[in-house]
């Protein structure tokens, strides 16, 4: 009840919304150590700051569209509902390279697997609910996978919803309408490592109905796929190399179920998700031991990568500052993360955000870098911001919908405070 009252009485805090510059770069500057916030001093030695720069292009990307990083690739939706394009950051692209028949595909539902983009057929196309694979390394017409192999059960309405097709490494996981595919099975994994995609169906369904499979996740290193049945509240973990073997299942009904609105993440061992309690908490399932671990009240998304984790706590109204207070650490210590402090980016007001706070977090697969919308960076103990090189705003380079791989970060920025443009960071 105290938490509920504090949320009602809280004064909204403005997120980090600042003006950038077209075609410009931003350099990192020291932030503050995330922890108790200290005294707002000089930020120490800058912690994990490395030689990185933000590049803002002049390429428009609709706010309702998706943006995802790949292997030296940033794919982005062009319009509100239809159209997908991409750039190659190392080439310094200033315009999208183009995808044949791009307007046949959903702008807010696609996945990136290395240099390949898994596209989803739009509702007004002849490939409704089908998946197509586009190879940026050998560009041509996307290869449409027959509906008899993969025909999606549903397409989430918004980029931020759970339940999209998910990719990792050379694999893409999808949930099909079993009545539409020859296999009669709900769950498929698509191997995109070769010239043509190869589809494998798992012989044991993860739920009584495909409508109950709210989300999937795939981990390439372990060759495993996890599906979440949010009706029975059961996780099913599959072995890609043994698709006819029944999955290992974990019942979450005794730990406040599975929330179906926050996308789970999976690193091959841990499933990181939100439970469905009255106030959701971050939860960890160790698929090696079958142990569930309850963390703090949580908001926004969850992230895993390279033995590191991150999420946003929601214990009281103060945790909403700057979009959400981050908690990060190593997966060896889920219960003892480092929390962001109360250090204001501008040094004296809440108007320009807080170090270590934001609405979204991602971690590079190797665990070396954390990025927040905002845009902020950390290697595990200190968050830094990226300055606006034009000098228009002293409190950071704006960024939303951040996504990353080991070598590339993609996100939206702005040049005029209103329109969104594609931006990226090349990780050395």
C-alpha positions in Angstrom: 0.0 0.0 0.0 2.8 2.4 0.8 4.4 1.8 -2.6 1.1 2.3 -4.3 0.5 5.6 -2.6 4.0 6.8 -3.3 3.4 6.1 -7.0 0.2 8.0 -7.0 1.7 11.0 -5.3 4.9 11.2 -7.2 5.7 14.2 -9.4 6.6 13.1 -12.9 10.2 13.4 -13.9 11.1 14.4 -17.4 13.2 12.0 -19.4 16.4 12.9 -21.1 15.2 14.7 -24.3 17.8 16.8 -25.9 18.7 18.2 -29.3 21.4 16.7 -31.5 23.0 17.5 -34.8 22.7 15.8 -38.2 25.8 14.0 -39.4 27.7 14.8 -36.2 29.4 12.7 -33.6 29.3 12.7 -29.8 32.1 11.9 -27.5 31.8 10.2 -24.1 32.2 12.2 -20.9 32.6 10.9 -17.4 29.4 10.2 -15.5 28.9 9.3 -11.9 29.5 6.0 -10.1 26.2 4.2 -9.8 25.6 3.2 -6.3 24.6 5.6 -3.6 25.1 8.6 -5.9 27.9 10.0 -3.8 28.1 13.7 -3.5 27.7 14.5 -7.2 31.4 15.2 -7.6 33.6 14.9 -10.7 32.7 11.3 -11.5 36.0 9.8 -10.6 38.1 8.5 -13.4 35.2 8.1 -15.8 34.9 4.4 -15.0 34.3 2.4 -18.2 34.6 5.2 -20.7 36.1 4.0 -24.0 36.8 5.7 -27.3 33.3 5.6 -28.8 31.3 8.2 -30.7 27.7 8.6 -31.7 27.0 9.2 -35.4 23.7 10.9 -36.2 22.5 10.3 -39.8 19.9 12.3 -41.6 17.8 9.1 -42.2 14.2 9.3 -40.9 12.8 6.4 -38.9 9.2 6.6 -37.5 8.8 6.6 -33.8 6.4 3.6 -34.0 8.9 1.5 -36.0 11.6 -0.9 -34.8 15.4 -0.4 -34.9 17.8 -3.3 -34.3 21.6 -3.7 -34.5 23.4 -6.5 -36.2 26.9 -7.4 -37.2 28.1 -4.0 -38.6 24.5 -3.4 -39.5 21.6 -1.3 -38.3 18.1 -2.2 -39.5 15.2 0.2 -39.0 11.6 0.6 -39.8 10.9 3.6 -42.1 7.2 4.3 -41.7 4.6 3.8 -39.0 3.5 0.3 -40.2 5.3 -0.7 -43.3 8.9 -0.5 -44.7 12.3 -1.7 -43.5 15.8 -0.6 -44.5 19.3 -0.8 -43.3 22.7 0.8 -43.2 26.3 -0.4 -42.8 28.0 1.8 -40.1 31.6 1.0 -41.1 30.8 2.3 -44.6 29.6 5.6 -43.2 26.2 5.2 -44.9 24.2 8.4 -45.1 21.2 6.8 -46.7 19.5 3.4 -46.5 20.7 0.7 -48.9 17.3 -0.5 -49.7 15.4 -3.8 -49.4 13.4 -5.1 -52.4 9.7 -4.8 -51.9 10.3 -3.3 -48.4 6.7 -2.0 -48.2 5.5 -5.6 -48.0 7.0 -6.0 -44.5 6.1 -4.8 -41.1 8.2 -1.8 -39.9 7.7 -2.7 -36.2 8.3 -6.4 -36.3 11.6 -7.9 -37.5 14.7 -9.5 -36.1 18.4 -9.3 -37.0 20.7 -12.3 -37.0 24.2 -11.2 -37.7 24.1 -9.7 -41.2 20.7 -11.1 -42.1 17.3 -9.5 -41.4 14.3 -11.7 -40.6 11.3 -9.8 -42.0 7.6 -10.3 -41.3 4.9 -10.1 -44.0 2.5 -7.2 -43.5 -1.3 -7.5 -43.2 -2.0 -6.0 -46.6 0.5 -8.1 -48.6 0.4 -11.5 -50.2 2.8 -12.8 -47.6 0.7 -12.2 -44.6 2.2 -13.7 -41.4 5.1 -15.2 -43.3 8.8 -14.7 -42.6 11.4 -13.7 -45.2 15.2 -13.6 -44.8 17.2 -10.8 -46.3 21.0 -11.1 -46.6 22.8 -7.7 -46.4 26.1 -9.4 -47.3 24.6 -10.5 -50.6 21.7 -8.2 -51.1 18.9 -9.3 -53.4 15.2 -10.1 -53.1 14.3 -11.4 -49.6 13.8 -15.2 -49.4 10.2 -15.8 -48.3 9.8 -19.0 -46.2 6.8 -20.9 -47.4 3.7 -20.6 -45.2 3.6 -24.4 -45.0 6.9 -24.1 -42.9 6.4 -20.9 -40.9 3.1 -19.0 -40.6 3.1 -16.8 -37.6 0.3 -17.2 -35.0 0.2 -13.5 -34.5 2.2 -10.3 -34.9 2.4 -7.9 -31.9 0.9 -4.5 -32.5 3.8 -2.5 -31.1 7.6 -2.7 -31.3 7.7 -2.7 -27.5 5.3 -5.6 -27.0 6.5 -9.1 -26.1 6.0 -11.9 -28.6 7.9 -10.9 -31.7 10.1 -13.3 -33.6 13.5 -13.4 -31.8 17.0 -13.9 -33.1 20.5 -14.7 -31.8 23.5 -15.7 -33.8 22.3 -17.6 -36.9 19.0 -18.6 -35.4 15.5 -17.1 -35.5 12.7 -18.5 -33.3 9.0 -18.2 -34.2 5.6 -19.4 -33.1 3.3 -20.7 -35.9 -0.4 -21.4 -36.3 -0.2 -25.2 -36.3 -3.2 -25.5 -38.5 -1.4 -23.7 -41.3 2.0 -25.5 -41.3 2.7 -29.0 -42.7 4.4 -30.1 -39.5 1.3 -29.3 -37.4 3.6 -27.9 -34.8 3.7 -24.5 -33.0 7.4 -23.8 -32.5 10.0 -23.4 -35.2 13.6 -22.3 -35.3 15.1 -21.0 -38.6 18.8 -21.5 -39.3 20.0 -18.6 -41.5 23.7 -19.6 -41.6 23.5 -20.9 -45.2 22.5 -19.4 -48.5 18.9 -20.6 -47.9 17.1 -20.7 -44.6 16.5 -24.1 -43.0 13.4 -24.5 -40.8 13.1 -27.0 -38.0 9.9 -27.7 -36.1 9.9 -29.0 -32.5 7.8 -32.1 -32.2 6.4 -31.3 -28.7 4.3 -28.2 -28.5 4.9 -25.8 -25.6 1.3 -25.2 -24.9 -2.3 -26.5 -25.5 -2.8 -23.6 -27.9 -0.4 -21.4 -29.8 -2.3 -18.4 -28.5 -1.0 -19.2 -25.1 2.7 -19.0 -26.2 3.2 -15.3 -25.4 6.9 -15.2 -26.3 10.0 -17.1 -27.3 13.8 -16.6 -27.0 16.7 -18.3 -28.6 20.4 -18.6 -27.6 22.8 -19.6 -30.4 25.8 -20.6 -28.2 23.8 -23.2 -26.3 21.6 -24.1 -29.3 18.5 -23.7 -27.1 15.1 -22.2 -27.5 12.7 -21.3 -24.7 9.0 -20.7 -25.0 6.7 -19.2 -22.4 3.2 -20.5 -22.0 1.5 -17.7 -20.0 -1.7 -19.6 -19.6 -0.3 -22.6 -17.7 2.7 -20.4 -16.6 5.3 -22.9 -17.8 8.7 -22.4 -19.5 9.7 -25.1 -22.1 13.4 -25.3 -23.0 14.2 -27.0 -26.3 17.5 -28.4 -27.8 17.9 -27.3 -31.4 20.0 -30.3 -32.2 17.4 -32.7 -30.9 14.0 -31.3 -32.1 12.2 -34.6 -31.4 13.2 -34.7 -27.8 10.6 -33.4 -25.3 11.5 -30.0 -23.8 12.6 -29.5 -20.2 9.8 -27.7 -18.5 9.7 -25.4 -15.5 6.5 -24.5 -13.7 6.3 -20.8 -12.7 2.8 -20.9 -11.3 4.1 -21.1 -7.8 6.2 -18.0 -8.1 3.5 -15.5 -9.3 3.3 -16.7 -12.9 4.8 -15.1 -16.0 4.0 -11.6 -17.2 3.1 -11.6 -20.9 3.8 -8.0 -21.6 7.6 -7.8 -20.9 9.8 -9.8 -23.3 11.9 -12.4 -21.5 15.6 -12.8 -22.3 17.7 -16.0 -22.3 21.4 -16.6 -22.2 21.4 -20.4 -22.5 21.2 -20.9 -18.8 19.1 -18.1 -17.2 15.7 -17.0 -18.2 15.2 -13.4 -17.0 11.6 -12.1 -16.9 8.9 -10.3 -14.9 6.4 -12.2 -12.8 2.7 -11.5 -12.9 2.2 -10.4 -9.3 0.1 -7.4 -8.4 3.3 -5.4 -8.7 5.6 -7.2 -11.0 9.1 -8.3 -9.8 12.1 -9.3 -11.8 12.6 -13.1 -11.8 15.4 -15.4 -12.7 15.0 -19.0 -13.7 18.2 -21.1 -13.6 17.5 -23.8 -16.2 20.5 -25.8 -14.9 19.1 -26.2 -11.4 15.4 -25.4 -11.9 15.7 -22.7 -9.2 13.6 -19.5 -9.4 15.0 -16.4 -7.8 12.8 -13.4 -7.0 14.5 -9.9 -7.3 13.1 -6.4 -6.7 9.9 -4.8 -7.9 10.6 -4.0 -11.6 9.6 -1.9 -14.5 10.6 -1.5 -18.2 12.7 -4.3 -19.8 15.3 -6.9 -18.7 18.7 -7.6 -20.2 21.3 -10.4 -20.2 24.7 -10.7 -22.0 28.1 -12.4 -21.4 27.4 -13.2 -17.7 26.0 -9.8 -16.9 22.4 -8.7 -16.2 20.5 -5.5 -15.9 16.9 -4.4 -15.1 15.0 -1.4 -13.7 13.8 -1.4 -10.1 10.4 0.0 -9.1 10.4 -0.1 -5.3 8.9 3.4 -4.8 8.3 6.6 -6.6 12.0 7.7 -6.5 12.9 4.7 -8.8 10.9 6.3 -11.6 13.4 9.1 -12.0 14.8 9.6 -15.5 12.6 6.8 -16.8 13.7 4.1 -14.4 16.6 3.4 -11.9 18.9 0.7 -13.3 20.3 -2.3 -11.4 23.2 -4.1 -13.0 25.7 -6.8 -12.1 27.1 -10.2 -12.8 24.9 -13.3 -13.1 26.9 -14.9 -10.3 25.2 -12.3 -8.0 21.6 -11.6 -9.2 20.6 -10.7 -5.6 23.3 -8.1 -5.1 23.2 -5.6 -8.1 24.6 -2.2 -8.2 21.8 0.4 -8.2 21.9 3.7 -9.9 22.1 6.6 -7.6 20.4 10.0 -7.5 23.0 12.0 -9.4 21.4 14.6 -11.8 23.0 14.8 -15.2 22.8 18.6 -15.2 24.0 18.7 -11.6 21.1 20.6 -10.0 17.7 19.7 -11.6 15.7 16.6 -12.5 14.9 18.0 -15.9 17.7 16.4 -17.8 17.7 12.9 -16.3 20.0 11.0 -13.9 23.1 9.0 -14.5 22.3 5.3 -14.7 18.6 5.9 -15.3 16.5 5.4 -18.4 13.5 3.5 -19.9 15.5 0.8 -21.8 18.7 -1.2 -21.3 20.7 -3.5 -23.5 24.0 -5.4 -22.9 26.4 -6.6 -25.6 26.5 -10.4 -26.0 30.0 -10.5 -24.6 28.9 -8.6 -21.5 31.5 -5.8 -21.9 29.1 -2.9 -22.4 25.7 -1.7 -21.0 23.7 1.0 -22.9 20.7 2.9 -21.8 18.3 5.0 -23.8 19.4 8.5 -23.2 22.0 7.6 -24.3 24.3 6.3 -21.6 27.1 3.8 -21.5 28.8 1.7 -18.8 31.1 -1.2 -18.5 29.6 -2.3 -15.2 30.1 0.4 -12.6 29.9 3.9 -14.1 27.5 5.3 -16.6 28.7 8.0 -19.0 26.8 10.3 -21.4 27.5 11.3 -24.9 27.9 15.1 -25.4 26.1 17.1 -28.1 29.0 18.3 -30.3 27.0 21.3 -31.6 26.9 22.7 -28.1 23.2 23.1 -28.3 22.6 21.1 -25.2 25.2 20.4 -22.5 23.4 17.4 -21.0 23.9 14.6 -23.5 23.1 13.2 -26.9 19.4 12.0 -27.2 18.6 8.4 -27.9 15.7 6.0 -27.9 15.1 2.3 -28.7 18.7 1.3 -28.2 19.9 -2.1 -29.5 23.4 -3.6 -29.6 25.7 -6.3 -30.7 29.4 -6.7 -29.8 30.4 -4.2 -32.5 27.4 -2.0 -33.2 24.8 0.1 -31.3 21.8 1.3 -33.1 19.1 3.7 -31.9 17.0 6.7 -32.8 18.1 10.2 -32.1 16.7 13.7 -33.1 18.0 16.8 -34.8 15.1 19.1 -34.0 13.5 17.7 -30.9 10.6 16.2 -32.9 11.6 14.1 -35.8 13.5 10.8 -35.2 16.6 9.9 -37.1 18.8 6.8 -37.3 22.0 6.9 -35.1 24.7 4.4 -34.3 27.9 3.8 -32.4 30.7 1.6 -33.6 32.2 -0.3 -30.7 36.0 -0.6 -31.1 
